[in-house]
Amino acid sequence: MSITFDTYLDLAKKGINNKEHRVYAEGISERYQKILENADSRFKFPELLKRRAMFCKYKAINELEKYLIEFDFLFTRRGGRIIWASDHEEAKKEIIKLLREKGIQKATKTDSKTANELQLKETLQNAKIDCLKTETRVGITGVNFLVSDIGGLVICENEGNIAVNTSFPDIHIAICGIEKMIPSLADLDKFLHLFAAHTSNEMLPWNTQIITGPRQENEVDGPKELYLVLINNKRTEVMKQVKQREIFHCIDCGACTSVCPVYKFIGGEPYGGAYVGPVGSVVNPFMMDFSHVAHQSYACTLCKRCTEVCPMNIPIHELILQNRKESVRRGFYVTLDKSKIKQLRKMMIKRTAMDSWLANQMLKMNYKKLFGNQKIFPDLSQRSFNVRYREQNTIK
């Protein structure tokens, strides 16, 4: 769902005034600081581990077609079935079609970012399919990683309820974006270590499943039928960007969101989708309508905290800057903004203008409204560094 600029501002104000969100965000931030203090200390060579994991994802994203073909062959050979979905509408349509063909009226759904991207809970309710937590014929889950060389799904959790929903139902439907691919099972340990260390302060997730197909002969549990819904939904639009494709090195640990000052204040609702915080600022303009959501790439202080805490060394703040350049290249600005910038530039390159009262007046006139009621636009000092330096060194 694309969120226009005016709607974004309204939802942001709502988030700022939401005390429950502020308390929640403060708690998450405090908890994550403790995790961050210990994350790297768990590994002997943490930077080497991150670089190797980053290289694996680099290979997977840049040669994605090759790995998808290999995965498809191995996954289907063991009885799994893949549903290729070009966008979220097709994915929802195919899931509902499958459930109706099987005569399913109740399904179990676990939380996942991809399910939220599809607004799957609402979709099931609209189709009059009850969405429960346990013990139905169908279990619907997300996926953390796709492993190409074994045709396997990797699902991580710290509770155990997902394992129940993949073991006992007759039908398991897994939902996943194409960017979750990693090349080899030999690479998996790197990602599991980084994911666990940056989410739960552990060496490994408490419960990790590697699923390579439906129940085989002589196996006592597992689904009789296994379906994987593989979703594009404009991910290839992001991958076409030379720099921004790096955002799909992400392992969804949530570190960047936990330290983001913008998310801390406004919450996730203004982003209008499953991707929020710094990652949302990068991918949403491409996965939604760039002309409507280009403003999300400007909802960033460029404090670099997201980049500093990312276990995959993704330069997130640089990707947000790339989005801003792309926004200007596509002409997503109003003529008045261009005129204001031109006037300010003329003023700011003139020392006499910057040292006069004119600077404060021009800045306040053009940008005071953007600060809203939460901030007071600061005054520039009338005695700038240039003035003080000249006075101190008696330069006329």
SEDRENVEX-815610 format. One record per atom (N, C-alpha, C): y, z, x; residue in one letter. Coordinates in steps of 0.001 Angstrom, whole numbers, padded with zeros to 6 digits, always signed. Last residue first. Layout:
# residues N
YZXA ...
# end
This chain:
# residues 396
+042210+008184+040706K +043053+007723+039597K +042364+006596+038842K +040493+010939+041847I +040489+009460+041751I +041312+009053+040539I +039827+013568+042661T +041223+013065+042634T +041288+011546+042715T +037378+014522+042205N +037564+013798+043456N +038938+013135+043551N +037619+015735+039733Q +037107+016522+040842Q +037378+015850+042197Q +038503+013595+038136E +039338+014764+038327E +038919+015552+039569E +036301+011891+038263R +037592+011436+038783R +038538+012611+039047R +034380+013501+037020Y +034166+013050+038398Y +035491+012620+039021Y +035466+013771+034451R +035301+014947+035315R +035133+014558+036784R +035362+011114+033528V +036644+011821+033615V +036542+012994+034581V +032567+010634+033650N +033498+009790+034404N +034844+010487+034620N +031590+012488+031867F +031236+012618+033278F +032209+011818+034148F +034329+013163+029527S +033049+012599+029941S +032784+012847+031419S +035803+014921+027446R +035887+014901+028908R +034519+014468+029455R +035057+014845+024880Q +036275+014108+025215Q +036505+014059+026724Q +031666+014409+024008S +032669+015177+024745S +033883+014301+025073S +030819+013452+020709L +030835+013142+022140L +031925+013969+022813L +029305+015526+018273D +030515+014907+018823D +030312+014598+020299D +026323+014876+016307P +027069+015566+017371P +028310+014781+017803P +025675+015201+012942F +025925+014223+013998F +026787+014867+015081F +023289+017461+011913I +024733+017243+012042I +024963+016291+013203I +020498+017109+009688K +021077+017136+011034K +022590+016918+010951K +019783+017005+007046Q +019052+017939+007902Q +019685+018087+009284Q +020930+015083+005508N +021494+016431+005393N +020853+017434+006338N +021104+012082+007561G +020792+012850+006365G +021447+014219+006362G +021483+010311+009612F +021047+011650+009997F +020689+012505+008783F +022538+008059+008471L +021143+008010+008900L +020599+009375+009287L +025228+008634+008112K +024336+008681+006947K +022866+008698+007341K +026326+008189+010671K +026253+009543+010131K +025256+009648+008983K +026710+005641+011746Y +025379+006249+011798Y +025250+007633+011173Y +029339+004605+011517N +028188+003708+011438N +026847+004410+011236N +031073+006747+011719M +031242+005802+010627M +029993+004952+010427M +030264+007934+014094K +030083+008636+012822K +030170+007682+011642K +030995+005947+015953L +029609+006381+015830L +029349+007063+014494L +033797+005743+015556M +032922+004586+015376M +031470+005001+015157M +034687+008355+016178Q +034942+007766+014866Q +033990+006612+014582Q +033934+008675+018862N +033387+009554+017822N +033545+008939+016433N +035510+006571+020036A +034042+006607+020158A +033422+007454+019058A +038236+007152+019648L +037622+006032+018926L +036095+006097+018937L +039300+009020+021276W +038797+009495+019979W +038034+008418+019228W +038144+007898+024565S +039150+008168+023532S +038486+008700+022275S +036271+007089+026330D +036960+008334+026648D +038014+008711+025602D +035487+004654+025365M +034531+005757+025295M +035186+007107+025595M +037739+003104+025989A +037374+003317+024578A +036444+004517+024437A +037675+003084+028766T +038844+003663+028079T +038532+003969+026626T +035277+001723+029315R +035408+003138+029645R +036568+003781+028895R +033451-000405+027443K +034829-000149+027860K +035015+001349+028090K +031014-000592+026422I +031154-001110+027785I +032586-000951+028295I +031291+000390+023848M +030594+001232+024818M +030670+000698+026250M +032579-001622+022368M +033245-000352+022614M +032617+000400+023785M +030684-003637+022322K +032016-003917+022872K +032733-002626+023239K +028640-002255+021008R +028454-002713+022389R +029807-002981+023052R +029711-001904+018476L +029455-000740+019321L +029294-001129+020785L +029776-004586+017595Q +031021-003816+017733Q +030842-002616+018659Q +027024-005168+017606K +027937-005968+018413K +029249-005220+018668K +026078-003353+015753I +025612-003250+017138I +026549-004015+018078I +027336-004338+013441K +027628-002987+013927K +027259-002842+015402K +026130-006874+013192S +027577-006773+013403S +027961-005406+013967S +023509-006142+012702K +023815-006945+013892K +025295-006851+014238K +023830-004835+010261D +023343-004095+011430D +023689-004835+012719D +024658-006970+008645L +025590-005877+008895L +025167-005063+010105L +022354-008514+008427T +023474-009030+009210T +024468-007935+009566T +019348-006579+008848V +020416-007146+008017V +021581-007552+008902V +016134-007540+010094Y +017306-006670+010137Y +018388-007349+009306Y +013826-009104+011024F +013807-008084+009979F +014926-007058+010205F +013316-011225+012768G +014553-011233+011993G +014606-010204+010887G +011287-011272+014520R +011019-011861+013205R +012239-011836+012293R +012475-009882+016617R +012105-011290+016808R +011878-011993+015481R +012638-007325+015513V +013877-008075+015760V +013574-009560+015917V +009871-006760+015442S +010674-006692+014220S +011971-007481+014373S +009206-006875+018119E +008635-007861+017205E +009420-007916+015904E +010564-004625+019032K +010942-005943+019542K +010439-007044+018612K +009092-002726+017646R +010524-002861+017374R +011039-004209+017861R +006583-003035+018821N +006755-003331+017401N +008224-003531+017047N +007169-002106+021367Q +006800-003511+021191Q +006954-003937+019734Q +007551+000592+020753L +008688-000198+021230L +008417-001692+021100L +004903+001192+020149I +005915+001315+019100I +007177+000537+019482I +003811+000871+022661L +003390-000045+021603L +004363+000001+020426L +004956+003019+023978E +005298+001666+024413E +004909+000629+023355E +003744+005152+022705H +005186+004983+022538H +005646+003594+022990H +001042+004808+023559I +001428+004617+022151I +002922+004388+021988I -000845+003845+025712P +000611+004057+025813P +001270+003873+024447P -003863+005580+025816I -003140+004512+025116I -001639+004788+025228I -005795+007250+026999N -004660+006758+027789N -003952+005568+027134N -007612+008464+025445M -007928+007094+025844M -006794+006438+026625M -006570+010884+024719P -007699+010903+025654P -008105+009511+026131P -003138+011528+024549C -004194+010594+024138C -005337+010592+025149C -000998+013059+025330V -002204+013772+024898V -003366+012842+024569V +001001+011222+026080E +000569+012252+027037E -000754+012899+026645E +001470+009737+023783T +000892+009084+024964T +000304+010111+025923T +002654+011699+022181C +001440+011025+021735C +000718+010370+022904C +004969+012352+023588R +003898+013355+023488R +002584+012703+023073R +007144+010633+023713K +005987+010345+024575K +004872+011382+024480K +009363+010534+022143C +009238+011717+023004C +008056+011602+023968C +010318+008685+020314L +009942+008231+021660L +009860+009391+022646L +010650+009373+017723T +011675+009867+018652T +011454+009373+020083T +010259+007233+014961C +009669+007784+016184C +010792+008211+017109C +010458+005115+012990A +010306+006538+012662A +009610+007246+013819A +010305+002529+013609Y +011536+003198+014023Y +011498+004694+013697Y +008033+001650+012485S +008061+001659+013947S +009335+002286+014492S +008687+001625+009813Q +007810+002695+010303Q +007806+002781+011825Q +010156-000655+009251H +010903+000584+009510H +010013+001693+010060H +008373-002582+008490A +008844-002613+009883A +009557-001325+010251A +007441-002863+005917V +007156-001603+006620V +007537-001632+008097V +008179-005349+004885H +008387-004142+004073H +008258-002848+004874H +007531-007239+006763S +008903-007235+006258S +009222-005981+005455S +004785-006814+007140F +005726-006452+008195F +007158-006338+007657F +002629-005334+005053D +003598-006431+005043D +004707-006077+006016D -000134-004149+006834M +000509-004235+005526M +001414-005470+005525M -000933-004480+009384M -001989-004392+008375M -001436-004395+006962M +001488-004500+010776F +000628-005679+010833F -000423-005662+009727F +002649-001988+010198P +003416-003209+009982P +002567-004480+009989P +000428-000186+010928N +000802-000458+009538N +001646-001708+009343N +000109+000237+013726V -000752-000715+013011V -000259-001090+011611V +002212+002006+014637V +001843+000788+015371V +001121-000209+014471V +002427+004075+012857S +003657+003367+013221S +003361+002065+013949S -000196+005032+012895G +000303+004326+011714G +001554+003529+012018G -000127+006335+015355V -001020+005181+015179V -000579+004357+013973V +001784+008430+014819P +002044+007376+015805P +001161+006138+015643P +001222+008937+011254G +001673+009367+012566G +001893+008198+013517G -001637+007259+009726V -000373+007996+009696V +000032+008358+011124V -003639+005244+007870Y -003119+005431+009233Y -001741+006067+009160Y -004019+004982+005183A -004905+005893+005912A -004390+006186+007310A -000686+004874+003681G -002042+004406+003939G -002848+005428+004695G +002056+005562+003647G +001491+004700+002612G +000091+004200+002859G +003785+007118+005062Y +003179+005990+005762Y +002423+005064+004813Y +004611+009272+003471P +005527+008145+003655P +004913+006935+004344P +002327+011102+003673E +002545+010273+002486E +003501+009105+002715E +002140+012826+005875G +001482+011521+005925G +001817+010582+004793G +005165+014551+007030G +003818+014459+006487G +003297+013036+006502G +007667+015121+008135I +007622+014322+006901I +006237+014232+006290I +007316+016867+010389F +008379+017097+009414F +008142+016366+008096F +005116+015961+011795K +005231+017398+011527K +006255+017678+010440K +005738+013318+012214Y +004693+013657+011240Y +004789+015121+010841Y +007693+013796+014212V +008053+013123+012962V +007034+013452+011883V +006367+015011+016350P +007410+015770+015641P +007812+015133+014320P +002942+015019+017001C +004060+014156+016631C +005128+014938+015859C +000647+016356+017577V +001822+016698+018379V +003067+015908+017992V -001250+015386+015805S -001058+016834+015895S +000198+017219+016657S -001324+012671+016294T -000730+013143+015036T -000403+014631+015124T -002693+012632+018735C -001304+012160+018668C -000597+012656+017408C -005278+013627+018059A -004410+014331+019002A -002956+013930+018839A -007200+012421+016510G -006081+013082+015830G -005114+013785+016749G -009326+010893+017261C -009428+012330+017526C -008301+013111+016856C -009897+008100+017064D -009605+008924+015879D -009789+010412+016127D -010000+006581+019289I -011277+007140+018838I -011087+008113+017664I -008354+003504+020210C -008307+004834+019577C -009694+005282+019109C -008134+001000+020921H -008936+001817+021837H -009091+003227+021266H -006350-000107+019216F -007729-000020+018746F -008685+000525+019801F -004056-000316+020644I -004135+000812+019708I -005556+000969+019181I -004118-002673+022042E -004592-001468+022723E -004741-000287+021774E -002806-004558+020587R -004259-004459+020384R -004840-003220+021062R -000183-004646+021450Q -000522-003721+020364Q -002022-003592+020117Q -000101-006679+023488K +000016-005258+023807K -000563-004366+022701K -000707-009116+022164V -001177-008874+023532V -001157-007392+023879V -001959-009452+018960Q -000820-008999+019753Q -001304-008556+021135Q -004312-009877+017693K -003621-011064+018214K -002445-010686+019107K -005009-007425+016658M -005659-007848+017897M -005038-009104+018491M -003584-007394+014285V -003173-006480+015356V -003743-006963+016690V -005074-009288+012952E -003641-009534+013144E -003091-008630+014242E -007554-008120+012773T -007415-009223+013718T -005948-009598+013925T -007089-006364+010719R -007227-005816+012069R -007084-006922+013113R -006976-007263+008121K -005860-007594+009014K -005929-006905+010373K -009588-006477+007185N -008349-005969+006583N -007162-006056+007555N -012420-006151+007989N -011354-006670+008845N -010015-006103+008381N -015270-004107+007775I -013979-004500+007213I -013050-005029+008297I -018528-003926+006788L -017677-004142+007958L -016367-004790+007508L -020714-001864+005418V -019568-002667+004990V -018615-002752+006175V -024099-001734+005627L -022885-001504+006413L -021803-002446+005910L -026857-000168+004089Y -025835-001208+004030Y -024647-000778+004893Y -030229+000445+003766L -029035+000765+004544L -028079-000422+004532L -032778+001941+001868E -031901+000781+002045E -030632+001231+002771E -034018+004336+002114K -034877+003159+001996K -034073+001873+002213K -032720+006713+004515P -032609+005886+003308P -033598+004725+003307P -034602+009552+005745G -033734+008395+005937G -033727+007532+004702G -037894+010790+006675D -036634+010833+005946D -035777+009625+006330D -040259+010218+007997V -040326+011106+006837V -039014+011185+006060V -041859+007253+009087E -040701+008139+009163E -040595+008925+007865E -043924+005466+008670N -044262+006725+009331N -043061+007630+009572N -041689+002673+008698E -043015+003221+008401E -043276+004457+009267E -038191+003610+008466Q -039302+002769+008906Q -040630+003416+008503Q -035173+003619+006681R -036411+004334+006988R -037533+003352+007335R -032758+001306+008173P -033303+002152+007111P -034606+002808+007553P -031171+001631+011466G -031755+000891+010352G -032228+001833+009265G -030112+003219+013389T -030336+001811+013744T -030981+001009+012626T -027960+005818+013995I -028762+005180+012940I -028890+003698+013248I -027459+008776+015367I -027485+007370+015767I -028476+006674+014839I -025418+011593+014763Q -026513+010738+014318Q -026355+009341+014901Q -024585+014760+015868T -024361+013327+016084T -025603+012559+015656T -023060+017766+015615N -024099+016963+014976N -023748+015488+015155N -021087+018790+017258W -022230+019635+016902W -023381+018831+016312W -019966+016740+019961P -019955+017097+018538P -021212+017875+018183P -019658+018370+023180L -020219+017323+022332L -020026+017714+020873L -018040+020340+024189M -018477+019279+025093M -019040+018079+024340M -015116+021280+022220E -016527+021363+022590E -016869+020243+023568E -012725+021253+020818N -012812+022020+022058N -014263+022271+022472N -012545+019543+018710S -013094+020873+018430S -013256+021741+019668S -011082+017312+019664T -011073+017660+018238T -011521+019093+017979T -011351+016829+022334H -010009+016729+021774H -009957+016976+020267H -014051+017096+022872A -013113+017935+023616A -011734+017946+022982A -015170+015091+021223A -015427+016508+020946A -014404+017411+021627A -014152+012736+022454F -013911+013007+021035F -014075+014495+020738F -015150+012899+025060L -013701+012889+024826L -013368+013248+023388L -017967+012851+024548H -017337+013948+025292H -015842+014029+024992H -018246+010413+023175L -018612+011669+022507L -017968+012861+023211L -017463+008588+025136F -016672+008719+023914F -016981+010014+023170F -019463+008925+027073K -018046+009061+027427K -017204+009344+026193K -021841+008325+025717D -021572+009703+026119D -020105+009928+026476D -021849+005501+025330L -021565+006409+024221L -021188+007809+024666L -022620+003695+027226D -021201+004069+027197D -020913+005214+026234D -025235+003177+026730A -024934+003865+027993A -023472+004310+028054A -025112+001613+024501L -025505+003006+024314L -025202+003823+025571L -022245-000593+024671S -023599-000179+025024S -023851+001299+024726S -019621-001398+023660P -020621-002362+024138P -022053-001857+024218P -018401-000403+020432I -018484-000154+021871I -019661-000973+022401I -016330-000881+017529M -017396-001341+018418M -017252-000795+019838M -014393-000449+015667K -015168+000713+016118K -016249+000372+017146K -013112-002602+014545E -012617-002128+015842E -013427-000968+016412E -013988-003143+012018I -014624-003894+013112I -014206-003379+014483I -014502-000119+010124G -013659-001209+010601G -014292-001867+011805G -016971+000797+007682C -016457+000839+009048C -015538-000345+009314C -019297+002622+005812I -018072+001812+005776I -017383+001941+007124I -022615+002644+004596A -021673+003035+005654A -020495+002070+005639A -024695+003765+002218I -023661+002751+002420I -022676+003290+003451I -028039+004294+001612H -026911+004738+002439H -025953+003560+002619H -030313+005242-000843I -029419+004186-000366I -028276+004809+000434I -031684+007533-001395D -032466+006303-001221D -031627+005192-000598D -030659+010552+000354P -030496+009501-000656P -031343+008268-000347P -031321+012083+002777F -032059+012253+001527F -031852+011151+000487F -029690+011293+005009S -031136+011500+005153S -031888+011455+003829S -027020+011208+004590T -027619+010013+005180T -029142+010107+005245T -026345+013645+003554N -026053+012471+002736N -026530+011161+003347N -027019+015350+005643V -027741+015456+004367V -027580+014183+003556V -025083+014583+007462A -026495+014363+007781A -027359+014447+006531A -022795+015539+006206I -022979+014089+006316I -024436+013768+006613I -023061+018291+006455N -023171+017703+005123N -023343+016190+005172N -022643+019253+008972G -024027+018967+008596G -024160+018304+007246G -020332+019912+010711E -020798+020742+009592E -022260+020497+009248E -019172+018189+012459N -019332+019569+012911N -019858+020487+011817N -020127+014803+013335E -019600+015826+012425E -019843+017207+013027E -020448+011254+013728C -020265+012589+014308C -019700+013544+013263C -022492+008497+013875I -021708+009330+012961I -021659+010739+013528I -023054+005244+014809V -022924+006615+015319V -021991+007380+014396V -025370+002661+014332L -024206+003368+013811L -024211+004773+014387L -026591-000098+016390G -026634+001243+015804G -025294+001747+015315G -027574-002172+018052G -027331-002416+016627G -027294-001111+015855G -027715-001810+020691I -028852-001288+019931I -028694-001573+018436I -025437-002968+021731D -026716-003349+022326D -027936-002706+021672D -023194-001894+020157S -023618-003290+020105S -025051-003511+020565S -022543+000623+018035V -023077+000373+019382V -023743-000988+019385V -019707+001878+016487L -020768+000884+016386L -021242+000586+017806L -018603+005173+015569F -018747+004102+016557F -019857+003150+016128F -018217+006556+013119N -017340+006797+014266N -017387+005672+015293N -018076+005778+009696V -018781+005594+010962V -017785+005843+012093V -018451+007282+006398G -017757+006488+007404G -018631+006370+008640G -020700+006983+003547T -020101+007677+004693T -019234+006712+005512T -022409+007635+000639I -021401+006755+001235I -020686+007521+002340I -025583+007676-000785G -024647+008386+000094G -023705+007386+000747G -027282+007747-003858V -026504+006947-002913V -025577+007853-002098V -028517+009562-005493R -029334+008462-004958R -028620+007670-003873R -027437+012903-004608T -027474+011715-005476T -028319+010647-004795T -026616+015430-003201E -027876+015220-003962E -027808+014109-004991E -023167+016268-003161T -024553+016303-002678T -025492+015709-003784T -020604+015621-004217K -020715+016050-002820K -022153+016037-002300K -019642+012703-006220L -020086+014077-006021L -020225+014388-004540L -018127+010695-008430C -018125+010925-006984C -018424+012402-006733C -019327+008530-010935D -018982+009891-010536D -019119+010054-009022D -017892+005643-011956I -018981+006144-011107I -018556+007513-010594I -015991+004100-013257K -016782+005085-014009K -018049+005492-013260K -014270+002692-011786A -015497+001980-012162A -016459+002882-012930A -012429+004634-011248N -012029+003552-012154N -013221+002739-012626N -013940+006102-009382Q -013572+006696-010667Q -013180+005635-011677Q -014042+004288-007264L -015276+004706-007926L -014987+005304-009308L -011296+004163-006629T -012023+002949-007016T -013303+003289-007763T -010728+006756-005841E -010084+006239-007049E -010808+005005-007561E -012321+006748-003498K -012543+007723-004558K -011956+007247-005876K -011235+004706-001886L -012558+004551-002484L -012812+005524-003628L -009060+003566-000561Q -008838+004404-001753Q -010117+004423-002597Q -009538+002356+001808L -009945+001609+000613L -009572+002312-000679L -008671+004400+003457E -007992+003099+003534E -008306+002257+002299E -010600+006296+002915N -009229+006518+002438N -008417+005230+002458N -012703+005100+004263A -012803+005292+002813A -011435+005541+002206A -011679+005305+006849T -011892+003978+006268T -012037+004060+004759T -011628+008054+007286K -010367+007319+007272K -010536+005959+006606K -013656+010043+005103S -013498+009199+006283S -012199+008429+006148S -015728+012382+003451D -014385+011973+003859D -014441+011100+005103D -018534+011100+001571T -017939+012027+002539T -016581+011488+002971T -019865+010811-001604K -018936+010224-000642K -018402+011315+000280K -022532+009989-003688T -021990+010997-002791T -021085+010308-001777T -022538+008872-007103A -022642+008620-005668A -022021+009770-004895A -023780+007696-010183K -023311+008836-009393K -023528+008539-007921K -024776+005423-011177Q -023649+006001-011912Q -023071+007230-011209Q -026403+002441-010324I -025923+003743-009852I -024726+004198-010668I -027796+000024-010500G -027755+000930-011653G -027279+002330-011309G -027640-001794-008536K -028671-000769-008374K -028696+000218-009540K -025456-003235-009389E -026752-003924-009299E -027903-002927-009196E -023500-001273-009048R -023872-001691-010409R -025197-002429-010431R -023385-001116-006265L -023751+000065-007041L -024180-000307-008450L -022522-003754-005632L -023811-003246-005156L -024273-002057-005993L -019974-003796-006838K -021009-004759-007248K -022392-004260-006860K -018680-001830-005359I -018889-001622-006791I -019981-002554-007312I -018694-003141-002846I -019326-001823-003010I -019635-001566-004479I -017243-005487-003360E -018644-005584-002956E -019378-004250-003121E -014698-004444-004015K -015427-005279-004975K -016922-005326-004654K -013977-003189-001630K -014168-002398-002858K -014995-003164-003881K -013836-005472+000044A -014744-004368+000356A -015031-003533-000890A -011811-006956-001153E -013172-007500-001113E -014185-006410-000829E -009697-005189-000672E -010057-005553-002045E -011477-006104-002107E -009458-005036+002069H -009913-003843+001347H -010313-004170-000089H -010902-008077+003533D -009824-007126+003258D -010342-005987+002401D -013297-009266+004229S -012071-009722+004894S -010902-008777+004669S -016395-007905+004932A -015268-007861+003999A -013981-008237+004724A -019806-008285+005028W -018567-008603+005729W -017430-008676+004721W -022385-006206+004982I -021469-006829+004030I -020145-007040+004764I -025603-006184+006347I -024173-006116+006604I -023407-006861+005518I -028485-004176+006315R -027779-005315+005710R -026272-005116+005918R -031426-003405+008267G -030089-003120+007760G -029439-004370+007191G -033804-004198+009432G -033760-003998+007977G -032407-003617+007404G -033775-004832+012058R -034487-003610+011682R -034340-003275+010195R -032186-007061+012079R -033583-007221+012450R -034407-006000+012060R -029627-006160+011593T -030354-006785+010479T -031838-006956+010793T -029000-005166+014167F -028948-004292+012993F -029763-004869+011841F -029199-007391+015866L -030078-006235+016068L -030125-005333+014842L -027260-009197+014796F -028656-009593+014996F -029582-008383+015067F -024879-007641+014824D -025405-008204+013567D -026890-008525+013708D -024506-007210+017594F -024750-006095+016682F -025401-006574+015393F -024008-009838+018465E -025159-009088+018991E -025525-007934+018056E -021641-010342+017026I -022829-011201+016843I -024088-010474+017306I -019954-008371+018063L -020276-008368+016632L -021524-009206+016351L -019739-009170+020725Y -020426-007918+020413Y -020784-007814+018930Y -018323-011606+020447K -019637-011568+021109K -020415-010318+020720K -015942-010711+019244E -016819-011661+018553E -018227-011633+019129E -014720-009049+021180L -015277-008486+019948L -016255-009429+019256L -013633-008880+023685E -014792-009751+023482E -015506-009367+022191E -011584-007061+023448N -011259-008398+023947N -012420-009379+023843N -012911-004772+022524I -011867-005382+021703I -011590-006813+022138I -014752-004224+024623A -015213-004385+023246A -014187-005121+022384A -013135-003942+026907K -014139-005008+026839K -014532-005291+025394K -011685-001670+026092Y -010979-002910+026433Y -011940-004097+026342Y -013685+000199+025914K -013036-000253+024681K -012259-001550+024911K -014272+000414+028671C -015320+000039+027714C -014710-000490+026416C -011827+001350+029664F -012307+000020+030064F -013395-000473+029114F -011736+003898+028520M -010709+002920+028167M -011173+001502+028507M -013851+005110+029859A -013932+004936+028413A -012937+003867+027945A -012757+005076+032447R -014003+004357+032169R -014181+004104+030675R -010492+006678+032114R -010327+005284+032537R -011583+004466+032241R -011649+009138+031395K -010763+008435+030460K -010621+006963+030815K -013068+009761+033755L -013778+009630+032491L -012942+008827+031491L -010914+010016+035517L -011915+008972+035752L -012700+008704+034467L -009670+012254+034448E -008951+010974+034451E -009904+009807+034687E -011647+014329+034825P -011214+013900+033492P -010516+012546+033465P -013954+015285+036583F -013021+014191+036851F -012519+013612+035523F -015119+017480+035356K -014826+017535+036785K -013795+016472+037169K -014051+018860+032242F -014650+017775+033013F -014218+017854+034478F -012676+020854+031023R -014120+020814+030777R -014827+019768+031654R -010004+020503+031378S -010673+021431+032301S -012189+021444+032115S -009111+018926+029297D -009393+018286+030584D -010168+019187+031537D -008992+020995+027198A -009707+019718+027071A -010080+019127+028429A -007505+023319+027208N -008854+023389+027771N -009558+022033+027853N -005070+022692+026066E -005068+023473+027310E -006429+023446+028001E -005781+021491+023673L -005280+020664+024761L -005326+021390+026104L -006416+023680+022081I -007463+022719+022442I -007049+021923+023662I -003894+024833+021865K -004969+025592+022506K -006108+024671+022936K -002566+022819+020499Q -002084+023213+021817Q -003149+023982+022578Q -003884+022811+018064Y -004141+021735+019008Y -003643+022077+020406Y -002896+025082+016832R -004327+024998+017147R -004574+023921+018204R -000211+024348+016531E -000562+025524+017346E -002024+025469+017775E -000494+022131+014830S +000147+021984+016134S -000229+023133+017072S -001656+023310+012585I -002371+022261+013311I -001816+022122+014722I +000432+025062+011841G -000888+025584+012193G -001693+024594+013008G +002458+023255+011260E +002661+024242+012321E +001327+024793+012810E +001299+021930+009096A +001584+021191+010330A +001797+022134+011509A +001209+024036+007207Y -000026+023374+007639Y +000187+022670+008981Y +003932+024545+006909V +003052+025618+007388V +001763+025027+007942V +004729+022045+005910R +005308+022553+007149R +004434+023643+007760R +003306+021894+003508H +003021+020942+004590H +003540+021470+005916H +004548+023981+002119E +003103+024047+002389E +002728+023104+003532E +007181+023101+001835K +006900+024244+002711K +005422+024327+003067K +008713+020198+001703N +007412+020736+001296N +007008+021856+002263N +010912+018896+002607N +011144+020052+001736N +009857+020712+001252N +009785+016800+004001I +010601+017767+004732I +010794+019041+003926I +008585+015345+001918G +007759+016011+002916G +008514+017078+003679G +010871+014396+000605K +009919+015244-000126K +009042+016026+000856K +011909+012808+002595K +012678+013974+002149K +011779+014959+001400K +009868+010884+002624A +010135+011688+003822A +010916+012952+003461A +010119+009726+000137L +008895+010479+000432L +009076+011366+001669L +012646+008519+000484D +012431+009491-000601D +011209+010369-000310D +012150+006788+002631L +013139+007859+002777L +012948+008944+001720L +010241+005087+001427Y +009897+005863+002620Y +010849+007041+002790Y +011764+003866-000508T +010678+004757-000926T +010255+005657+000223T +013430+002371+001192D +014009+003367+000279D +012956+004367-000181D +011520+000723+002519F +012359+001658+003263F +012932+002753+002363F +008259+000594+000895T +009561+000057+001254T +010419+001148+001894T +004985+000592+001792I +006045+001511+001389I +007379+000935+001849I +002084-001040+000737S +003305-001119+001519S +004365-000189+000934S -001192+000000+000840M +000000+000000+000000M +001243+000000+000876M 
# end
